[in-house]
Amino acid sequence: MTQPAPVRRDAARPFRPPLTVDLPQVALLAAALAAADRGWYVHPLWPGAKTPALHGEERCPRTGECAGGHRKWEQRATTDPVRVERAWAHAPYNVGIATGPSGLVVVDLDTPKDKNKKDAPDGATCFLALCERAGQPWPTTYTVRSARGGQHLYFAAPPGIRLHNTASKLSPLIDTRAWGGYVVAAGSTTPTGHYHVVDDAPVASLPAWLLTALTPPPRARGPAALPSPGRATAYAQAALRNETDNVRRAPEGTRNRTLVRAARALGRLVASGDLPHAVVEEALKEAGVAAGLTEQECRPAVTSALTWSISHNGGTAA
């Protein structure tokens, strides 16, 4: 029997067996490319999680895309397939869609987190009630089922109007994501489940009744209204102005620290009764947004710092 000829190997190129492509990021890369192909700006989320995988402002190396200053995930999200492929080559990142740059408003219908409340309505039930109250049918649009069984309804943002995120503004268990927010794209997976498309309909325009409900009332120009002289001393009013001015002028890399420091300083005046809690909270939030932070970043930082300061200065958080 004739023996097979030995396989020749180039000494300069060591033998490698054929590569079998069975990597988890292949499916996630496909999901990211599919979203980018729709014109949606994507960015990586940590594998198996819902948090952005890009560095934050405090750890920014000020190199590459951030050479001219820190760029947040919303600014770094992309539709460029080359950049998408380069990013997802490193790990099985979940896929985030930056809703603002993508021209989207996504209505997030959540499920109750307390499993003991079996009769509690979910976000979908609340949204159906809103539709009926508005005399409108449930909208037909691109819809994704979330890992916990909720729904993400995708809508095209109205031109010329810049909407931002809301939390329970429409109803309990209904949030919205627009500028300053993102959603987890179909194809992503977390320990609680998988995100998948349940209605591949074209993305509908945001219904007029929803736009009306989500449009904030006109805001007076200038700083937040100060309390009346009967509620605050001249010192307290000056402190409020100074601290909010410090937040507005804070350079990149110091904005969060400056905001927290200001909230702790003003919390003493809330505890003493010289400044109303709501006025301080709103003024600091507006100052943080003016400095370049998002409302999503400002609100928890201000609330936490004020609560800490009030509790340590003999007051009770409202």
C-alpha positions as CSV (number, residue, x, y, z in Angstrom):
1,M,0.0,0.0,0.0
2,T,1.4,3.3,-1.0
3,Q,2.0,5.7,1.9
4,P,0.7,9.2,1.5
5,A,3.3,11.8,0.9
6,P,4.3,13.8,4.0
7,V,2.8,17.3,4.3
8,R,5.5,20.0,3.4
9,R,5.7,22.8,5.9
10,D,7.5,26.0,5.4
11,A,9.9,26.4,8.2
12,A,9.5,30.1,8.2
13,R,5.7,29.8,8.6
14,P,4.7,27.4,11.4
15,F,1.7,25.2,10.8
16,R,-1.7,26.4,12.1
17,P,-4.9,24.4,11.9
18,P,-7.8,26.0,10.1
19,L,-9.5,28.6,12.2
20,T,-13.1,27.9,13.1
21,V,-15.0,31.1,13.7
22,D,-17.2,30.4,16.6
23,L,-16.8,33.6,18.7
24,P,-19.7,35.2,20.6
25,Q,-18.9,38.6,19.2
26,V,-19.7,37.5,15.7
27,A,-23.4,37.6,16.3
28,L,-23.1,40.8,18.4
29,L,-20.9,42.4,15.6
30,A,-23.7,41.5,13.1
31,A,-26.2,43.2,15.4
32,A,-24.1,46.3,15.7
33,L,-23.6,46.5,11.9
34,A,-27.3,46.0,11.3
35,A,-28.2,48.9,13.6
36,A,-25.5,51.1,12.1
37,D,-26.9,50.2,8.6
38,R,-30.2,51.7,9.7
39,G,-28.4,55.0,10.5
40,W,-28.4,54.3,14.2
41,Y,-25.3,55.4,16.1
42,V,-23.9,52.4,18.1
43,H,-21.4,52.1,20.9
44,P,-20.2,49.1,22.9
45,L,-21.6,48.0,26.2
46,W,-19.8,45.7,28.6
47,P,-20.3,42.0,27.7
48,G,-23.4,40.7,29.3
49,A,-24.3,44.1,30.7
50,K,-26.1,47.3,29.9
51,T,-23.4,49.9,30.9
52,P,-21.1,51.6,28.3
53,A,-17.7,50.1,27.8
54,L,-16.0,53.4,27.0
55,H,-14.0,55.3,29.5
56,G,-15.5,58.0,31.6
57,E,-14.4,61.6,32.0
58,E,-12.5,61.0,35.2
59,R,-10.3,58.3,33.5
60,C,-10.0,60.0,30.1
61,P,-6.5,59.7,28.6
62,R,-7.0,62.8,26.4
63,T,-5.6,60.9,23.4
64,G,-7.1,59.6,20.2
65,E,-10.7,60.7,19.8
66,C,-10.4,62.5,23.1
67,A,-7.2,64.5,22.2
68,G,-9.2,67.7,22.0
69,G,-11.2,67.0,25.2
70,H,-13.2,64.2,26.7
71,R,-15.8,62.7,24.3
72,K,-18.7,60.8,26.0
73,W,-20.3,57.6,24.6
74,E,-23.0,59.7,22.9
75,Q,-20.3,61.7,21.0
76,R,-18.3,58.6,20.2
77,A,-21.2,56.4,19.0
78,T,-20.8,55.7,15.3
79,T,-22.4,54.4,12.1
80,D,-19.0,53.8,10.4
81,P,-18.8,50.0,9.8
82,V,-15.0,50.1,9.9
83,R,-15.0,51.6,13.4
84,V,-17.8,49.2,14.5
85,E,-15.8,46.1,13.3
86,R,-12.7,47.4,15.0
87,A,-14.5,47.9,18.3
88,W,-16.3,44.5,18.3
89,A,-13.1,42.6,17.3
90,H,-11.9,42.9,20.9
91,A,-14.7,41.3,22.9
92,P,-18.4,40.2,22.8
93,Y,-19.7,43.6,23.6
94,N,-23.4,44.2,23.8
95,V,-24.8,46.9,21.6
96,G,-25.9,50.3,22.7
97,I,-27.8,52.7,20.4
98,A,-27.4,56.4,21.2
99,T,-30.9,57.6,20.7
100,G,-30.3,61.3,20.3
101,P,-27.8,61.2,17.4
102,S,-29.8,58.4,15.8
103,G,-32.9,60.6,15.6
104,L,-34.9,58.3,17.8
105,V,-37.2,58.6,20.8
106,V,-37.6,55.1,22.4
107,V,-40.5,54.5,24.8
108,D,-39.4,51.9,27.4
109,L,-42.2,49.9,28.8
110,D,-40.9,48.2,31.9
111,T,-42.1,45.3,34.0
112,P,-42.6,45.6,37.8
113,K,-39.4,44.8,39.7
114,D,-41.3,43.6,42.8
115,K,-42.4,40.0,41.8
116,N,-44.6,39.8,44.9
117,K,-47.0,42.4,43.4
118,K,-48.6,40.0,40.9
119,D,-51.5,42.3,40.2
120,A,-49.4,45.4,39.6
121,P,-49.8,46.8,36.1
122,D,-46.8,46.7,33.8
123,G,-45.5,49.5,31.5
124,A,-47.4,48.0,28.5
125,T,-50.7,48.1,30.4
126,C,-50.1,51.7,31.5
127,F,-49.2,52.7,27.9
128,L,-52.3,51.1,26.6
129,A,-54.3,53.2,29.0
130,L,-52.5,56.3,27.7
131,C,-53.4,55.4,24.1
132,E,-57.1,54.9,25.0
133,R,-57.1,58.2,26.9
134,A,-55.7,59.9,23.8
135,G,-58.2,58.2,21.6
136,Q,-55.4,56.6,19.6
137,P,-54.5,53.0,18.7
138,W,-51.4,51.2,20.0
139,P,-48.8,52.5,17.5
140,T,-47.3,50.1,15.0
141,T,-43.5,50.6,14.9
142,Y,-40.2,48.8,15.3
143,T,-40.3,47.0,18.7
144,V,-37.8,45.2,20.8
145,R,-38.5,42.8,23.7
146,S,-36.1,43.5,26.5
147,A,-34.3,40.9,28.6
148,R,-36.8,41.3,31.5
149,G,-39.9,41.1,29.3
150,G,-40.5,44.8,28.7
151,Q,-40.8,46.5,25.4
152,H,-38.9,49.2,23.6
153,L,-41.0,51.1,21.1
154,Y,-38.8,53.0,18.5
155,F,-40.1,56.3,17.1
156,A,-38.5,58.9,14.8
157,A,-37.8,62.1,16.6
158,P,-39.7,65.1,15.2
159,P,-37.4,67.4,13.3
160,G,-36.3,70.6,15.0
161,I,-37.3,69.5,18.4
162,R,-34.6,68.2,20.9
163,L,-36.3,65.9,23.4
164,H,-34.4,64.4,26.4
165,N,-34.8,61.4,28.6
166,T,-37.7,61.1,31.0
167,A,-38.4,58.7,33.9
168,S,-42.0,57.9,34.7
169,K,-43.1,61.2,33.2
170,L,-45.8,59.6,31.1
171,S,-46.8,57.0,33.7
172,P,-45.1,54.6,36.2
173,L,-42.9,52.0,34.5
174,I,-42.7,54.1,31.3
175,D,-39.4,55.9,30.6
176,T,-38.2,57.5,27.4
177,R,-34.8,57.7,25.8
178,A,-33.8,60.5,23.5
179,W,-30.9,63.0,23.7
180,G,-28.6,62.0,26.6
181,G,-29.8,58.4,26.6
182,Y,-29.3,55.0,24.9
183,V,-31.1,51.7,24.6
184,V,-29.8,48.2,24.5
185,A,-30.1,46.9,20.9
186,A,-31.7,43.7,19.7
187,G,-29.1,40.8,19.7
188,S,-27.6,41.8,23.1
189,T,-27.8,39.4,26.0
190,T,-27.7,39.9,29.8
191,P,-28.0,37.4,32.6
192,T,-31.7,38.0,32.8
193,G,-32.4,37.3,29.1
194,H,-32.0,38.3,25.5
195,Y,-33.1,41.4,23.5
196,H,-34.9,40.5,20.4
197,V,-37.1,42.1,17.7
198,V,-40.8,41.3,18.1
199,D,-42.1,43.7,15.5
200,D,-39.8,44.6,12.5
201,A,-42.2,47.3,11.3
202,P,-40.7,50.5,9.9
203,V,-39.9,53.1,12.6
204,A,-43.0,55.3,12.9
205,S,-42.9,59.0,13.5
206,L,-43.5,60.0,17.2
207,P,-47.3,60.4,17.6
208,A,-48.4,64.0,18.1
209,W,-50.1,63.1,21.5
210,L,-46.8,61.6,22.7
211,L,-44.9,64.6,21.5
212,T,-47.2,66.9,23.5
213,A,-46.9,64.8,26.6
214,L,-43.1,64.7,26.4
215,T,-42.5,68.4,25.5
216,P,-41.4,70.3,28.6
217,P,-43.1,73.6,29.4
218,P,-41.2,76.7,28.3
219,R,-38.4,77.6,30.7
220,A,-37.7,81.1,31.8
221,R,-34.3,82.3,30.6
222,G,-31.6,82.9,33.1
223,P,-30.8,81.1,36.4
224,A,-33.4,79.3,38.4
225,A,-35.8,81.5,40.3
226,L,-34.5,82.4,43.7
227,P,-36.6,82.0,46.8
228,S,-38.4,85.1,48.1
229,P,-36.6,87.2,50.8
230,G,-38.9,85.7,53.4
231,R,-37.5,82.3,52.7
232,A,-33.9,83.1,52.3
233,T,-31.3,85.5,53.6
234,A,-29.1,87.6,51.3
235,Y,-26.2,85.3,52.3
236,A,-28.2,82.2,51.2
237,Q,-29.1,83.8,47.8
238,A,-25.5,84.8,47.2
239,A,-24.3,81.3,48.1
240,L,-26.8,79.8,45.6
241,R,-25.6,82.1,42.9
242,N,-21.9,81.5,43.6
243,E,-22.2,77.7,43.8
244,T,-24.2,77.4,40.6
245,D,-21.8,79.8,38.8
246,N,-18.9,77.6,39.9
247,V,-20.6,74.5,38.5
248,R,-21.4,76.3,35.1
249,R,-17.7,77.3,34.8
250,A,-16.2,74.0,35.9
251,P,-13.7,72.7,33.3
252,E,-13.8,69.2,31.9
253,G,-12.5,66.6,34.4
254,T,-13.8,68.5,37.4
255,R,-17.5,68.9,36.6
256,N,-18.9,66.0,38.7
257,R,-16.7,66.9,41.7
258,T,-17.7,70.6,41.5
259,L,-21.4,69.7,41.3
260,V,-21.2,67.3,44.3
261,R,-19.2,69.9,46.3
262,A,-21.7,72.6,45.5
263,A,-24.6,70.4,46.5
264,R,-23.0,69.6,49.9
265,A,-22.3,73.2,50.5
266,L,-25.9,74.3,49.7
267,G,-27.3,71.3,51.6
268,R,-26.4,73.1,54.8
269,L,-28.6,76.0,53.9
270,V,-31.4,73.6,53.0
271,A,-31.1,72.0,56.4
272,S,-31.2,75.4,58.1
273,G,-34.3,76.4,56.3
274,D,-32.7,79.3,54.4
275,L,-33.1,77.7,51.0
276,P,-36.0,75.4,49.7
277,H,-34.8,71.9,48.7
278,A,-36.6,72.0,45.3
279,V,-35.0,75.3,44.3
280,V,-31.5,74.2,45.1
281,E,-32.0,70.8,43.4
282,E,-33.3,72.4,40.2
283,A,-30.7,75.2,40.2
284,L,-27.8,72.7,40.5
285,K,-29.2,70.4,37.9
286,E,-29.6,73.3,35.4
287,A,-26.0,74.4,36.2
288,G,-24.7,70.9,35.6
289,V,-26.4,70.6,32.3
290,A,-25.1,74.1,31.3
291,A,-21.6,72.9,32.1
292,G,-21.9,69.9,29.7
293,L,-23.2,67.1,31.9
294,T,-26.4,65.3,31.1
295,E,-29.5,65.4,33.2
296,Q,-29.0,61.7,33.8
297,E,-25.6,62.4,35.3
298,C,-26.7,65.4,37.3
299,R,-29.8,64.2,39.0
300,P,-28.4,61.3,41.1
301,A,-25.3,63.2,42.0
302,V,-27.2,66.2,43.2
303,T,-29.8,64.1,45.1
304,S,-27.2,62.0,46.8
305,A,-25.0,65.0,47.8
306,L,-27.9,67.0,49.1
307,T,-29.3,64.1,51.1
308,W,-25.9,63.5,52.7
309,S,-25.4,67.2,53.5
310,I,-28.9,67.6,55.0
311,S,-28.6,64.5,57.1
312,H,-25.2,65.6,58.4
313,N,-26.5,69.1,59.3
314,G,-29.5,68.3,61.3
315,G,-32.1,68.4,58.6
316,T,-34.4,65.9,56.7
317,A,-34.3,65.5,53.0
318,A,-37.6,66.5,51.4
